[in-house]
């Protein structure tokens, strides 16, 4: 079984990484998530989260972040390699983990196809 921990190498940590993804303006969205993507030159995907106050109070935002990190951790083998993903939740109701996993995979593939064009 492969290592599925959410290690620092799978996170976007520098503000410049977020700016690069936003500047590239390659997006995909559904009713749950908005994803910005850009190539990262690595052999694995990385995740960045942007959960604003619009989503809710701190406890709600933290719950969203935990769910998104877990969805990324569980679906990482199915995500396209070499891509940075900045994920922004849409809506305020708390989603199911499985729904987030499905959305994340589908939208990451869509962003990857747009980047390959």
N, C-alpha and C positions, 0 to 999 in steps of 0.2 A: 504494500500500500504506500502511495506517495505521501510525502510530508504536506499536510494541508494547513499548517499554521499561517497566521497572517503576519509575516515577518516584515521588518522595516523596508526591505527591498521591494515590496509590493505596494508601498504607499507613496503618494505624492506628498512631499514635505516642504519643498521650497516654493515660495510665492512665484518664482519665475516659471516653474512647471505649470502652475495653474494659469498664469498669463499666456503661456504658449498655447495651451489648449483652447482658451477663450479666443485668442487672436486667430487661430486656425478656422474658427467658425464652422466646424464640421459637427453637426448635431443630429440627434435622433430623439424622438419623444413619443410617449404614449400617455395614458391618463394617470400613471403613477410616477414616472420618472422623466427627466430631461437629462440627456447625456451629451457632453462635449468630448470630442476625441481628437487625438493627434498622435503621430508616430513617435516612438521613444527610442528606437535604435537598440533595444534590448531584446532578449529572447523570451520575455514574459510580460504580461499586462501589469499595469499599476493602477491603483485606485486613489482618487481624491474625492472628498466629500465637501459639499457646500450646502449646509442645512441652515437656512435663515430663520429669522424670528417669525416670518409669515406662517411657518409650519406650526408653531405653537410655543408654549413655554419650555423652559430648559429641559424638564423631564421628558417631554414629548420629543424634542429635538434629539436628545441623547438616545432615546429608544429607537428613533429612525436611524441614527448613525450605527447603533449596535446591529440592527437588522440588516442594513446595507453592507456593513463589513462582513457579517456572517454569510449573506447571499454571495458576496464576492469570493469569500474563502471557499465555499462549497462548489461554486461554479467555475473557479479559476481554470481547471483543466479544459473546460469547454469554451473558454473565451479566446478570442484571437490573440496570438502572441505579438509583442512589439507595439503595443498601443497603450497610451495613457487615457484613462477615462475619468472625467470629472462628473460626478453624479449629483443631481439636484432633485430632491423630491418635489412632487406636485401634489397638491391637495393636503388636507389636514387629517383625514381619517387614517388610522394605523393599518397598514396592509399586512397580509399574511406573508410569511417568509417564502413560501413556495411561489406566490405571485411575484414577489420581488426577484426571485431567482429566474423565473421565466422572462420577465421584462428585461432584466439585466443582460441575459444571453441574447435575446432577440435584438435589443437595441445596440449592443456592442457589435454584433454581426453587421447590422445596418450601417453603423459608423465606419466599420472596417471596409465595407464595400464602397462607401463614398470616398474613403481615403485612397483606395486603389485605383479609382478612375483617373 
